[in-house]
Amino acid sequence: MVKEDFEITDAPKIIVAIDGYSSSGKSTMARELAKRVGYIYIDSGAMYRAVTLFALRHSLFKADGKVDTDKLLPLLPNLNVSFQASASQDGVQHTLLNGEDVEKEIRTMEVSNHVSPIAEIPEVRHRMVELQQRFGQEKGVVMDGRDIGTTVFPHAELKIFVTAGLHERARRRWRELQHKGLDIRFEEVLENLGKRDRIDTTRKVSPLKKADDAITLANDAITHEEQMEWLIKLFQDTVEKIENGSRD
Ligand code: CDP
């Protein structure tokens, strides 16, 4: 059972790394956990999406779909991605690209279709990991992505690896896009996820893979509430274990 009176203010702060496949529900989990326990939530995928938007705006994709790295790399040191609570109080955290709110633009299919080649570039990953590690300096952070438990925070106290079947994930993403008013074919979403899974799991630098010490959650057939209860309990147990260990 989740302890309702769980005291988080004095408890030691930890890092929670939630990795997994596209549309496995990890962002929702991570966001809700962070809100519940008063931690910062960082959507690392949004950061790669912001760089992708930047590259699209500056026409840095060649005709063959490859990235013009000669032009992109010199611009990287001045590229900043940060987060801000929404001004419209919609509860959604907004992603800022060099201070500009790009939350809506980074969720389009155009960005989804270009993000994995951007996320393959070692220098891009290096820059993003540097920013991500800064967000975690004080701990008290829940971060979701592909390489958080393996590369960004290999010493995270709690690591979760989320999986679900490709069709189930595509169905979830298609519904989400429909809700946002984007008229898109299910097959297009399915194809995009399949392609990103392939690129994300086979790239040379920090491929998507479960960290040895991560706990796997296959969430095809469990409810959102069951999933959150499981996660919050795991979080509480982890913090308590650390607290007891530090008292010994
Ligand atoms: O939300 P969705 O599952 O569609 O993906 P995302 O978390 O927004 O991430 C978009 C893309 O960024 C992924 O397909 C990966 O190519 C890349 N990514 C990554 O390489 N490493 C991360 N830590 C997070 C995302």
Boltz pocket constraint, residues with backbone or C-beta under 6 A from the ligand:
constraints:
  - pocket:
      binder: B
      contacts: [[A, 21], [A, 22], [A, 23], [A, 24], [A, 27], [A, 44], [A, 45], [A, 46], [A, 48], [A, 49], [A, 115], [A, 116], [A, 119], [A, 144], [A, 145], [A, 146], [A, 147], [A, 148], [A, 196], [A, 200], [A, 206]]
      max_distance: 6.0
